[in-house]
Amino acid sequence: MWERRWRNGGNGVAPTAFIKSRPPPPGSQTPLTNRIDCCKLFTLFFELSSFSVLLLFLFSSSSFTSTEAYDPLDPNGNITVKWDIISWTPDGYVAVVTIYNFQQYRHIQAPGWTLGWKWAKKEVIWSMMGGQTTEQGDCSKFKGNIPHCCKKDPTVVDLMPGTPYNQQIANCCKGGVLNSWVQDPSTAASSFQVSVGQAGTTNKTVRVPRNFTLRAPGPGYTCGPAKIVKPSRFFTADKRRVTQALMTWNVTCTPKAPHIASVVQGTGQNNLAPSVQCTSHMCPVRIHWHVKLNYKEYWRVKVTITNFNYNMNYTQWNLVVQHPNFDNLTQIFSFNYEPLTPYTGINDTAMLWGVKFYNDLLSQAGRLGNVQSELLFRKDKSTFTFEKGWAFPRRVYFNGDNCVMPPPDAYPWLPNASSHQRISTLNPLTTLVVAMAFLFGFA
């Protein structure tokens, strides 16, 4: 038999050579195997038998995606920083700053967000709640009451869970972690309170900060200028009274152009670079798509996500999969599901994530480092086929990172018409037994 080897070829995946390997033993099935050898970035692995079809996606958590930040699956996704002045002080104001993650499936994971800006005048931060600056700066000119921060360009981080209550405000103290908007809007925002001095004390004398920056694990974000908007409105706890901010401005931040990075262990106190379990592919995460059962009216897929990273637990993980049969998804087991439909009339993309307190944590590499579920689809007989890789996803994202997909001719399909007939006529019980044996054989 022949094994086809692949390498990363610029914008896509290109074949390098055909390498002859040993023939299979007499009477055995001949699986069709394609492998991308991409050193430490990505590997995809495909196997096919006459009874069961497997698809394996592997990618580096450091990620490799296109150079454009625009995401067609989340065209309006962004992070918005809202700055609400809620009261005036003798030399400035008190403001509540809230960071909203309006991205559908991208979240900010540990060690969390870092927000920075540059003051327009000679402002200082007298005190903070729910957050803190990373440096105090030079406050030597102040006598008695020393400011929290005197830097011209302060950098703010969230406080950690367990912070004393007298230092907290609502929506603070999550260690900078923000959930995605689809998974849980209630945990997709983070707030801190700041008392600003040596600033204006009216709407006409306050100057908006500039040069906002938002950093997070991954390539980070590009922030636009602050824009003064209509003051925010707030409801009291009993919902019977509405108050409003004295002044409000917004800053919109969008993801930068992604980057390529190695999984080689880095340095640094807060280093989260992958330390990967030794495998043939050397990738931190594997997504396994297994066409498991074929019924007359339905077909069933098993999805397994395995973590090979010793350095990281993936909390609140999510998976985005694009396939044309998601418009006929009948049932999903042990995962949450939400369709992503940025374009009216097209329902081919699903967002999957774990059930809270059950499998929403993908543990680090080891015995517990995997989560799995099964999906049941109703067949559309006008489009359904096992030919030419139709049963496999068109696009896969893990935690917002785009997995490299193979070219169409690299997908496995049934070797001949007789095998196709054998799959389609198997009764469910026989198919289940064979699928289980196949899984044990490849465990």
Disulfide bonds with the S-S distance in Angstrom:
Cys139-Cys150 1.94
Cys172-Cys173 2.27
Cys223-Cys253 2.09
